[in-house]
């Protein structure tokens, strides 16, 4: 057990070095034409700041497409307003704001993505995707497409880091738990794509028939990850694409979000879910069960007390070191947000052993049921590529699609 903790700590340090080094690398020599699609539903926190960041990308060979389900969505008019305000100073070749209509067989997000890809300009070489609740840096798109220069790289991905918009405990814990997952990404074959910051060559998209897979799926990124790996290609983590997501939440909101993410994982990629559950149990057992054994050993006056005590001490030390490393990593990758994240940093380092229980409960809660609510839409996840839309709150059907 002690050896495993040393191994995990070394792997974490390797990921930390990789992230810091790659995030500062300037990429040149690969500049394909890109269609960047951002699905939108409602007005997210920091919506104008997030959307503005896509107009401000330092990349002169891309189309920008914002997709809503319906023109009555509040985001639609706001997007038109921002287009008028920002498009003239953007390097983008063209900006489109489109309404894709309501989804019937897949998640609304995937329906929006498919609509954009289906209507892509013929000269597009790469499909890139981002979420409307994240702020990207000027070099984000350069970092995202650069790994795709190699044919063995099937997709590239960034990840999110929750920057608390309010320093209540639930928001701080959300940031800490998400940071544990972000820290797993690195120079490894186990990377999974994240839909808020991912890209794939059009050639690969067609080769793995992702449009067919997405037609009945709820998760864009996990199904993409599965299909890419099935085709014996790699998913490359681009640290320069780790983006800030400014969020505040409550305890019910935290558990709803976490359960939804893990439930989607359980249905789409069960092996990853089981790995997460096993890792969570192992982490908790090593520290808390180990501490209980030390107490029993002390009461029994055993002569092996020091050996027993070494296990929880090493587990605790390893968890604290990993917390420090991920906080150093994010301070290097998002220096402009370092000041805002100080409370989250303190909460992560001092409370990481407690937040591990929150993570465990979230994973266990996702073991039951197959229904989720995502942005006001209720879904039943029948299988990785089979989804039933149960109900959508306040949906207004439209038969005409409007482009702008």
Buried (B, 14 or more C-beta within 10 A) or exposed (E): EBEEBEEBBEBBEEBBBBBBEBBEBEBEEEBBBBBBBBBBBBBBEBBBEBBBBBBBBEBEBBBBBBBBBBBEBEBBBBBBEBBEEBEEEBBBBEBBBBBBBBBEBBBBBBBBBBBBBEBBEEEBBBBBBBBBBBBBBEBBBBBBBBBBEEEEBBBBBBBBBBBBBBBBBBBBBBBBBBBBBBBBBBEBEEBBBBBBBBBBBBEBBEBBEBBEBBBBBBBBBBBBBBBBBEEEBBBBBBBBBBBBBBBBBBEEBBBBBBBBBBBBBBBBBEEBBEEBBEBBBBBBBBBBBBBEBBEEBEEEEBEEEEEBBBBBBBBBEBBBBBBBBBBBBBBBBBEEBBEBBEBBBEBBBEBBBEBBEBBBBBBBBBEEEBEBBBBEBBBBBEEBBBBBBEEBEEBEEBEEEEEB
